Each structure stands twice: as structure tokens, then as C-alpha cells.
Amino acid sequence: MESAVLKLPSSLRTISPKPNLTNRTLRTATFASSASASAPSPLSTDPQLGPGSLGHLTRPDFPILHQEVNGKRLVYLDNAATSQKPAAVVDALRNYYELYNSNVHRGIHYLSAKATDEYELARQKVANFINASGCREIVFTRNATEAINLVAYSWGLSNLKDGDEVILTIAEHHSAIVPWQFVAQKTGAVLKFVNLGEDEVPDVEKLREMITKRAKLVVVHHVSNVLASVLPIDQVVSWAHDVGAKVLVDACQSVPHMVVDVRSLDADFLVASSHKMCGPTGIGFLYGKSELLSSMPPFLGGGEMIADVYLDHSTYAEPPSKFEAGTPAIGEAIGLGTAIDYLSAIGMQKIHEYEVELANYLYDRLSSVPSVRVYGPKPSRSVTRAALCSFNAEDVHPTDIATFLDQQHGVAIRSGHHCAQPLHRYLGVNASARASLHFYNTKEDVDDFISSLSDTINFFASFK
């Protein structure tokens, strides 16, 4: 069937209710009442999804959500790709550039000292947020992809040799696969992949069996960006450490949505991206145990990462400076610190509990749409899904779905392979559509999406 020709996007315009632009600070007292009672929905008996929900209370802090797209109220459901930013984060970036823009670590004047203090304070905020032992275990990177590459090129090339095994799952993001392909080609290490089980979750028992004494590294996601499944990272780490292997955790889809405690997990490395946790783009971080970071050679060479430079050799700074060559993303780091302040004022456990209810509601509503196939596990008392659903509708290409939803209904979702082509091939499809939520989404957003999706499917069915 040929794709329908749809109109080009029209201009955007702001609509009511307008966000509160005069008070950028988070009112923590407001969120204490986020579980106020309301009538239960037909598919969810939890009152947290009603008018006093966390989503309703936080929406005013996000100016971008209060606009029309193609004549419709914007419904933003592409949070697994990137989150929106509260006004406080936008203000933090503006304040840096307007009030104390300067390079860090390199000047004694007031502006440089202020910028350095705020930049390093952001590092401490990240460390506290994930419960690292100290801020020296936090390396700022351009994004989570760069953080994984840092581990691959610095630790991987120095520690892996011919025949060593790196264990991954078929559900990993490309950024957790491709760097290790590079390393395997250079070292002779072998990549081994765990397939899905019957419930469309990476087979944890097979993963345990694969972690033998030949394994030197396990690379796993915490939450799948396609399946919405959650892996038992603490168990995986325990199995790996029993045979002397290290563990790298891709936490891009977990750190923004739940409590993540690196000391409790005992992971050796963990990566995440600012832009998925209400912070700016262009910055992410690597957590690494201090003894590992100290033993690793630099990733990039240049200013800031050195101790002394001679004509024939150089000596290097201690971590994290050793891995932060050149001028860093200063404003972005400060913005990330402000995002962490915002999330922490709400409380990550509160965010997680609200999103679990919203996730269940999304899954129930989407699963009830005729001809729709949702990927990943069914939620239950023992199975928690993340707040996203990847799906396909019979005889409709996911890109057609996403285009029609945007242009006819103002609903923003994602279509494609979501940087997980091996997983999609395993599922027998080239692509899927994906709706993904954050704490500022509401039950009404889900309802609008389902209504719009039904209209979309009916539109394309009319061409049969």
C-alpha cells in the first residue's frame, strides 16, 4: 500500500494553560500532594493518575509542552529519545552565559572561579544522585555513547585479548554494541549475545550460563529502550564478579526514571545521558570505580588531562581530569546539575511509582487497540515495565503512523529501529513505533494518543 500524502507541518503557537515563568524554583510541598484522590480509570485503579497527579503538577514547569502543533495540543510521547527541559534548567544555562561565562580550571579571576565551582558542583550532584563513593568517580563526557567508547578504548584495548569473551544481549543499543565490535576486531576478543526468552525479555538464565571464566566483561542495559523490560543488574553483577568479569551498565533509560544506586548495584562502570533526564544535550557521564579509572590510560590527549608535558613524553592527571581533555561542556554540566536538583526535589521514588502506574495504563490501553502488537513483557505483580511501548499495527508502516499522528493530531512519537536493529531483526520486523512517557505526562496524554492512533489506523485501513 502506498503511503498517504500528508500536509507539511504548520507553525507552532503557544496555548493555555501557560507555564509559570515567574517562579522557576521547584515547590517541593506541591509534590507531596501528588497522590490526591480522584476517580479511577477503567483500566487503572490507582488514584495517582487523576487531576492531582504528578504529571499535572509538573507540566507548568515545562514551557515547551504548552503549544499547538498542526492546530492540535502537543502531546509529547518521545521521551525515550530525549526529555523536555524544565524552565529552571533553561534559566541555569542562560545565567551561566549571561553572568559568569568563563573557562574552568584555568583562571584565577572571579568569572573563572565561579564557573569552576559550579562545574565541579554539578559533578558532585551527579555523584550524589547515583550514590557514587565520590565525585572523582564521575567523568563528564559528550554523551553516553562517548562514555561507552571511553571504556572500550581505554579499558577494553588494555585488558581484552584473543579469546576473551564480552557478553551482551541482543536488545542492546547500537552504542553498546559497535564500540565492542571495534575492540574485538583489534584484540581478538569474542562478542557473545543472549537472545530473548518467551516473555520477550533477555533470557536471564542464558545470560547467567554465558558468564563463564572466559568472560571478561558483561555489557547490559538496565532498561530496554524497545522492550521496556528491566534487568536484575545486581544479580548480573554478582554472577560476573564471581568469575572475575567486569560489568558495564547502560543506564540511559533507568537513571531518569528510578532510583539508581551504583554502590548497591556494585557495577564497575555505568553510563547515562543528561538529555534524557531533563538536562541539556551535549553532555553525559561515566561512572567508574576509582581503582579502575586510576588504572586506565587516557582516552583523548590535550589540555587539562595532563600533569606535565615534555617534548618526548607526558604525564597525566588523576581521574576524572585524565579523561576530560580540552574545554568541557561547562554550561551543559551546570544545566545537568540543575536538572538533578529538580528531579531530586520531586524524589526519584515518587517519579518511579507514578511512571509505573502510567506505564501500566499505556500498556493496557495500547494492547486493547485492534491489530496492534506491543513488544516486551506484559506487566504484572512480578513484572514491572518501563513507561514506554514499542508496537506495530497490522499493514501500516510505523513511519506512516508517526507521521499521521504528528500532522493530524499533534502527537509526537518515534518510529524506526530505535538504534536496535539486531533486536528488531530478531523480532522479525524492520522497525516499530514507540510511545514513551515521563513524569510530566498524564493519563490524558495517553488517552489522546490512543484516540489518535485509532483514527490513524482507521485512516490507513480505508485504503485497503
N, C-alpha and C positions, 0 to 999 in steps of 0.2 A: 504494500500500500504506500502510495506517495504521501509525504508529509504535507500537511496543510500549510498554506501560505498565511502567515500571521502578520499583523501590523508591527511596525517598529516601535520600540518603547517611546512613550511620551515623556515630557518633562516631569520633574518631581515637584511636589509642593507640600508645605507643612500643613498639618491639620491638627485639630484639637483632639485629645487634650494635650496642651503644650507641656513640655518638661519644665521642671522647676530650675531655672537658670540662675536664680539669685542665691540659692543655698546649695553649694556643691558638696558640702560635707555630708557624710552618711549619718543618718539618725538611727543609731542602734536601737533606741527604745521603740522605734516604729516596727522593727522586725520581730520584736518579742511577741507581737500580737498577730503574727502571720498565720497562725493556725486557727483564726477565729471561725466560728461555726457558720456553715451555710448548707443549703440543701444539697444532698449527694446527687451526683450524676448517675445516669442509668448504668454506667459501666465502671464507676469507681465510687466506693462508699466513703472515701477519705475526704473530710471537710477542707483539707488544705488546698484544694483546687478551686474553692469558691471565691467570691469577690474580695475577700480579705487575704488572698493568697500571697505568697512571696513574689510571684510574678507580677501581680497587680501593684504591689507596694514598691517594687524596684523599677518598674517601667519608666516613671518620670525622670529617673537619673540617666536615661539613655536618649539623648535628643534625636538620634537618627531614626528611632522607631516611630516617631510622630510625624509621618509624612504619607502622602499618597503616591503610589506607583501605578502608572497607567490608569488613573482615575479610581483606584481602589486603595483601601487601607493597607499599608505594608504589613505583611505577615512574614517575618524573617525566621526561616527554619533551615539555615545553613551554618549552624554554629559549630559543627564538627570541622568545617573548613576554616572559619575564623569567627571569633566572637565580636560583639559590638563593645564599644568603649563608654564607660560612664563619664559624665561631664567632669568629674574630678580628675580623671586621667588626662583628658584633653587640656584641662587647666594646668596640670603639672608640666606638661610639655611646653605650653605657652609660657609659663612662668620661668622655666629654665632658659628658653631662648630670649625672653624679654628682660630678665632680671640678673642672671648670673652665668650666661653662656661663656664657657672657657674650657680649655683643655684640662684634663685631670692629671694629677701626679707630677706635673711638670712646672709648676709656678708657685711662687710664694705670695703673690698678690691675693687680695680678697676674693676676686671672682674665681680664681683657680682653686683656692682653698675651699670655697663654698661648693663648687661643682664636685670637687673630690670627696668632700664629706657626704654629699647627697648620693653620689655614685656608690660609694662604699656602704652607705646606709642601706641602699637598695640590695646590695649583696647580702647584708646581714638579714634583711627581711626575707629574702629567698631561703636562706639557711634556716631561719626560724619557722618558716611556713611548712617546710618539709621535714623539720626536726633533724637537720644535719648537726654533726658534732660541733661545727664551727664554720665561719664564713670562708675559710681557706679551702673548704671542700666544694665551693661553688665557683665554677668557671663560666663567665659570660661568653656566649657565642652568638653568631648571627641568627641562628635558629636551631631547632632540634636536629635537623639534618646535618648541620655543621658539627654539632656536638657528637653525633654518632661517627662522623668521619674522623673527628679528632681521636676518638678511642680506637678506631680502625687503624689509622695510620701511625699513631703513637704507641698504643699498647699492642695492637694486633701485629704489626710488622716486626715488633721487637720480641714477641712472645710465642707466636704461632710458627710451626714448622711443618714439614712434609708429613702428611698422615694425620695430623691433629684434626679434631672434629669441632665444628661450630654448629650448634643445634638451634634451629629456628622453627617457626610454624609457617604453614602455608598462608596464614592470614596476616603476615607481617606487611607493613607499609613498605613501599619501594625504598624509602630512605634507610630502612633497617636491613635490606637485602643487598642492594647494589654495592655499598662500600665493602661488604664482606666478600662479594664476588671479586672485587679488585684485589683484596688481600689474599684470597685463596689462589688467584692466578699468580701472585708474586711469591707465595710461600709454599704452595702445595697442600695447604690445608683443605679439608673437605667440608662442604656445607651439606647438612642433612636436615630434611624438613618433615615435620609432623603434620599429618593430614587431619581433617575434621572427623569427629565421631558422629554417631547417629543423630545427635541433637544439634548438629551444625555448630559445634564448639570445638576448638582444637582438642584433640584427644589427649587428655592429661596423663592417662596411664601409659599411652605410647610414648609420650614425652619423657615420662619417668624411665621407661625402658631404654630410651635412646641415650640417656645421660650415663654413659659408662666412663671408664678410666681413660678412654681415648678422647673424651670431650674436654676441651679446654675453655670453652665459652658457650654460654646459652644466651641467645638474643630473643627476647619476647616482649610483646605488647602487654600492658596491664589491662587495657580495654580496647576491643577491636573497633576500628572506625567504620567497619562494614557490618559486622555481625552483632554488635552491641554486647558481646559476651565479655565476662570478667574472669581473668585467670587468677588462680591462687598463688600469687607471687611468692608469698612466704614459704609455701611448700616447695615451689620450683627452686628457690634459692637454697633451701635445706638440702634437696637432692643433689644440686650442683656442687655445693660445698663439701658434701660427703665424699666426692671423688676428686676434689681439688680444682674444680672448674669455677670460673668467674661468671657473673650474671650481669647483663646489661638490660635495663628495663626501659622500654619506650612508654613513657607516662604522659604523652601528649593529650590523651583522651581521658585521663584519670585525675591528674593534678588540678584541672579546673573544676572538677565536679565532685570530689570526695576528699576525705582526709587521707593524705599520703604521708607516711612516717618512714623515712628511709632507714632509720635505726631499727625500727620494729621489723621491717621487711628484710633488713640485712643485705640489701642489694649492693653490689660493688660499684656499679655505675647506673645512673638514671638520668634521662633527658626529658625536657619539656620545652614548650614554646610559649612566649609571652602572649602572642596574639590570640591564642585560644583561651586565655584566662583573663580576658578583659583588658589586657595591656597592649602596648604598641606593637606594630610589626617590626621586623628587623633585629630582634633580639630573642635569644633563648638561653638556656643554661644547661650545663653538665654538672651533675653531682658525681663526685668520685671519692672513694675512701682516701683519706690523706696519704696513707702509706703507698697506695697505688699511684696517685698523682705525682708524688715525690720521685717515684722510681721511673716514671715515663719521660722520654725525651720530648723536646718541644715539637709542636705541630707546624707552626709557622715561625719564620725568623724576621727580626726587625727591631724597631724601637720598643721599649717598655718591657720586653721579655728577657732582657739581658741583665747581667750583673756587671761584667766588664767586656769590652771588645778590644781585641788586639788585631794586628794585621794578619796573623796566622791562625788565630783561634778566638773563640769567645767562651765566656762562662755565663750561666743562665740564672735568672731569678728563681725564687721559690714559687711554687703554686700559690695562688692561681695566676700570678703575673706571667709565669713561664708560658702560659697558653693564651695570652691576650696580647699578641703583637700589634703594634700600631695604635692609633687613636680609636677607642671603642665607641660604641653607640651610647653616648652619655645620656642624652635626653631620653632615649628609649629605656635605658636601665632605670632611670628615675621614674618614668611612667609606669614601668613594671612594678616598682616598689609601691607606687600609689594604688595600682590595681590590687596588689596583695593587701594593702590596708583596707581597701573596700571589701574584698572578699572576706577578710578576717573579721571585720566588723559585723558582717551578717552571720558568719560562722559556717565552716565547711560542712559540718554535720547537718546543719539546718538545710543548706543547699542540697546536699545529697538526698536527704529524706524527701524533700519536696520534688526533686527531679525523679526519684524512683516512682512516686505516685503519678507524675506527669508521663513518665515513660510507659507505665502500665496502661494508662488511659490512651496514649497514642497507639500502642500495640493493639489494644482491644478494638479501637475504632478502625484502624487501618486493616486489620485482619478480617473485619466484617464486610469490607468492600468487595463485591463480586469481582472475580477474575484477577484479584491482587494476590501476589505471592510475597510474603515477608521473609527475609533471610535471618537466620540466627535462632537462638533458643526461645522457647515460649516462657514467659515469666511465670513464676510460681512461688510458693513459700520458700523453696530452697534455691531458686534460680532468680538472680537479680539481673535485669537488663539495664544497660545504659540508656540514656534518653535520646535514642536515635533508632530509626528504622530504615534499612535499605530494602528496596522492593522492586518488583516488576509487575506490570499489568499486561495481561494476555493481548498479543497482537498490537501493542503500542510501544514504540521505542521510548526509552526513558528520557532522551533528549527532547522528544516531542512533548512528553508530559511536562518536563520542566519549563519548556518554552511557553506552552499554553497557560500553565499556572501563573507564570510571570506576567505575560502580556494581557491575559484576560481577567486575572484575579488578583494580581499584586502579591502573589505568594512566591517567596524565594526558597527554592530547594536546590539540590545539586544533582547532576546526572553525569554518568561516565563510569570509569573504573575505580575512582577514588584512590588512585595510587596503590591499587591492589589487584593488578592483572592476574597473577598466579591464582589468587583466591577466586576471582570471577571465572577463570577457565575451569577450575575445579568444580564450581557450581554449575557449569555448563552454559554460562551467559557471557556476553562481551561487556556488558555494562549494567548498571542498575540506577534507579533513582533513590535519593536519600533525603529524608527529613530528619533534622537533628535539632534538639532543643537545648536551651539553657535556662537558668533560674528566672530570667526576666520574661520568659514565655508563659503563656496562660492556657487554661482549658479552652478559652475562646479561640486562641490561635489554632489549636488542634481541630476544633470544630470547623473553623473557616477552611482549613486545609482539606479536611475530609470532604466537605461540601464541594469545594472547588475541584478536588480530584475526581469526584463522582461526575461532575459536569464535564470534566476533561475527557474521561473515559467514554462517556456517552457521545461526546462530540466526534471522537475518532471512530467509535462503533457505527456511527451513522454513515460512514463511507463504505462499509462492508457491502 
